[in-house]
């Protein structure tokens, strides 16, 4: 799985003009899945997310985690993270897990993140047309790929 984590001052997602999820300080995360992803990938990634020390301490050094600052998460499913762009100009999404595989992975990831950070994760709706708004803090953006751990 791949995730793009953005440190935000606030973020929200609207579906059909209504807010489905919103947070203040924390992470807005885009998550994309492949068919080979396992619970171990989800758990490892959730652990990395909760432990990331990318919030400023009192000295202005990125040294604090999401838990340290009592931050929140807004999680959005994003199959386009697995786009292949090597050939031509139209991305191929053959690497992205099909919805019948990706949706259960997404739902499991939400539960694992809830448990890992000790609070409810805000979300979009899998497969919906979503409008995401955010104020990126820094900006700080981190990409994690569970298949590239070295």
VOGU-744910 format. One line per field, with one value per residue (C-alpha): residue number from 1; residue in three letters; chain; y, x, z. Coordinates in Angstrom, 2 decimals, padded with zeros to 5 digits. Last residue first. Layout:
residues N
pos NUM, ...
code ala, ...
unit A, ...
c2 Y, ...
c1 X, ...
c3 Z, ...
//
This chain:
residues 150
pos 150, 149, 148, 147, 146, 145, 144, 143, 142, 141, 140, 139, 138, 137, 136, 135, 134, 133, 132, 131, 130, 129, 128, 127, 126, 125, 124, 123, 122, 121, 120, 119, 118, 117, 116, 115, 114, 113, 112, 111, 110, 109, 108, 107, 106, 105, 104, 103, 102, 101, 100, 99, 98, 97, 96, 95, 94, 93, 92, 91, 90, 89, 88, 87, 86, 85, 84, 83, 82, 81, 80, 79, 78, 77, 76, 75, 74, 73, 72, 71, 70, 69, 68, 67, 66, 65, 64, 63, 62, 61, 60, 59, 58, 57, 56, 55, 54, 53, 52, 51, 50, 49, 48, 47, 46, 45, 44, 43, 42, 41, 40, 39, 38, 37, 36, 35, 34, 33, 32, 31, 30, 29, 28, 27, 26, 25, 24, 23, 22, 21, 20, 19, 18, 17, 16, 15, 14, 13, 12, 11, 10, 9, 8, 7, 6, 5, 4, 3, 2, 1
code unk, unk, unk, unk, unk, unk, unk, unk, unk, unk, unk, unk, unk, unk, unk, unk, unk, unk, unk, unk, unk, unk, unk, unk, unk, unk, unk, unk, unk, unk, unk, unk, unk, unk, unk, unk, unk, unk, unk, unk, unk, unk, unk, unk, unk, unk, unk, unk, unk, unk, unk, unk, unk, unk, unk, unk, unk, unk, unk, unk, unk, unk, unk, unk, unk, unk, unk, unk, unk, unk, unk, unk, unk, unk, unk, unk, unk, unk, unk, unk, unk, unk, unk, unk, unk, unk, unk, unk, unk, unk, unk, unk, unk, unk, unk, unk, unk, unk, unk, unk, unk, unk, unk, unk, unk, unk, unk, unk, unk, unk, unk, unk, unk, unk, unk, unk, unk, unk, unk, unk, unk, unk, unk, unk, unk, unk, unk, unk, unk, unk, unk, unk, unk, unk, unk, unk, unk, unk, unk, unk, unk, unk, unk, unk, unk, unk, unk, unk, unk, unk
unit A, A, A, A, A, A, A, A, A, A, A, A, A, A, A, A, A, A, A, A, A, A, A, A, A, A, A, A, A, A, A, A, A, A, A, A, A, A, A, A, A, A, A, A, A, A, A, A, A, A, A, A, A, A, A, A, A, A, A, A, A, A, A, A, A, A, A, A, A, A, A, A, A, A, A, A, A, A, A, A, A, A, A, A, A, A, A, A, A, A, A, A, A, A, A, A, A, A, A, A, A, A, A, A, A, A, A, A, A, A, A, A, A, A, A, A, A, A, A, A, A, A, A, A, A, A, A, A, A, A, A, A, A, A, A, A, A, A, A, A, A, A, A, A, A, A, A, A, A, A
c2 -000.69, -000.79, -000.55, -002.69, -000.69, 002.48, 005.70, 009.22, 012.24, 015.81, 018.77, 022.20, 023.61, 022.98, 022.05, 023.75, 021.25, 020.75, 017.46, 017.24, 013.63, 011.64, 008.42, 005.16, 004.60, 007.27, 009.95, 009.46, 010.77, 008.46, 007.77, 007.83, 005.72, 006.31, 002.62, 001.43, 003.93, 003.33, -000.42, 000.18, 002.57, 000.16, -002.63, -000.48, 000.44, -003.20, -004.22, -001.51, -002.40, -006.04, -005.63, -002.24, -003.71, -003.20, -000.60, -002.02, -001.86, 001.88, 003.08, 006.77, 008.43, 010.36, 007.65, 004.95, 005.28, 006.75, 003.87, 005.06, 003.39, 006.57, 006.83, 004.38, 007.10, 006.25, 009.26, 009.26, 012.36, 011.86, 013.75, 015.27, 015.04, 016.79, 013.91, 011.34, 012.72, 012.57, 015.28, 015.99, 018.35, 021.06, 024.46, 024.63, 023.93, 020.80, 020.93, 018.13, 015.60, 012.73, 009.87, 007.24, 007.08, 006.91, 004.26, 002.10, 002.46, 001.42, -001.72, -002.66, -002.19, -004.09, -006.91, -007.05, -007.87, -005.98, -008.13, -006.73, -003.21, -000.37, 003.42, 005.70, 009.52, 010.86, 014.24, 014.30, 016.37, 019.75, 020.34, 017.58, 017.05, 014.18, 013.76, 017.44, 017.79, 019.09, 015.69, 014.38, 016.86, 016.11, 018.24, 019.35, 021.58, 022.72, 019.94, 017.60, 015.75, 012.00, 010.24, 006.54, 003.58, 000.00
c1 014.32, 010.53, 009.52, 006.35, 004.61, 005.11, 005.21, 005.11, 005.57, 004.31, 005.15, 004.19, 004.77, 001.17, -001.00, -004.39, -006.84, -009.87, -010.98, -013.90, -014.96, -016.58, -017.25, -015.32, -014.75, -016.47, -014.31, -012.92, -012.38, -010.35, -011.79, -009.34, -006.64, -003.97, -003.33, -006.88, -008.50, -005.68, -006.38, -010.11, -009.59, -007.10, -009.67, -012.20, -009.60, -008.55, -012.22, -012.63, -009.45, -010.29, -013.80, -012.71, -009.89, -006.43, -004.30, -001.53, -003.66, -004.18, -002.61, -001.94, -002.72, 000.31, 002.28, 004.32, 006.05, 003.02, 001.79, -000.77, -000.66, -001.46, -004.50, -006.39, -006.97, -009.03, -009.18, -008.22, -008.62, -006.49, -006.43, -003.74, -003.30, 000.09, 002.13, -000.17, 000.53, 004.25, 006.65, 010.26, 010.09, 012.24, 010.67, 012.21, 008.90, 008.45, 007.33, 005.24, 006.87, 007.70, 006.03, 005.05, 001.34, 001.97, 004.69, 002.48, -000.45, 001.84, 003.00, -000.58, -001.88, 001.01, 000.59, -003.13, -002.10, -001.61, -001.09, -004.14, -002.72, -003.99, -003.98, -004.24, -004.41, -003.82, -004.71, -002.71, -003.23, -004.42, -008.14, -010.23, -013.17, -015.23, -018.35, -019.03, -022.00, -021.90, -022.49, -019.44, -017.26, -013.91, -012.21, -008.77, -007.23, -003.80, -002.35, 000.62, 000.19, 000.62, 000.66, 000.08, 001.02, 000.00
c3 003.46, 003.82, 000.17, -000.12, 002.62, 000.57, 002.61, 001.20, 003.48, 002.92, 005.17, 003.90, 006.45, 007.48, 004.52, 004.76, 003.41, 001.22, -000.32, -002.73, -003.09, -005.88, -004.00, -004.44, -000.72, 001.35, 002.98, 006.41, 009.94, 012.17, 015.60, 018.49, 020.10, 017.48, 016.80, 017.44, 015.08, 012.56, 012.60, 012.17, 009.24, 007.65, 007.80, 005.94, 003.31, 002.88, 002.54, -000.15, -002.04, -002.81, -004.30, -005.64, -007.77, -006.32, -008.08, -010.28, -013.44, -012.97, -016.22, -016.63, -019.97, -021.20, -022.94, -021.28, -017.89, -016.11, -013.96, -011.45, -008.02, -006.10, -008.41, -006.16, -003.54, -000.45, 001.91, 005.59, 007.78, 010.87, 014.17, 016.34, 020.11, 019.73, 021.20, 019.59, 016.10, 016.83, 018.00, 016.94, 013.99, 015.60, 016.38, 019.85, 021.63, 019.50, 015.88, 014.40, 012.07, 014.42, 012.59, 015.17, 014.42, 010.67, 010.93, 013.12, 010.73, 007.87, 009.70, 010.61, 007.06, 005.48, 008.05, 007.27, 003.71, 000.46, -002.64, -004.46, -004.32, -002.14, -002.20, 000.82, 000.88, 004.38, 005.87, 009.07, 012.21, 013.43, 012.77, 011.31, 008.99, 007.62, 005.51, 004.89, 002.56, -001.04, -002.63, -000.75, 001.07, 002.68, 005.28, 006.40, 009.05, 010.24, 008.12, 007.95, 004.68, 004.49, 001.15, 001.60, -000.52, 000.00
//
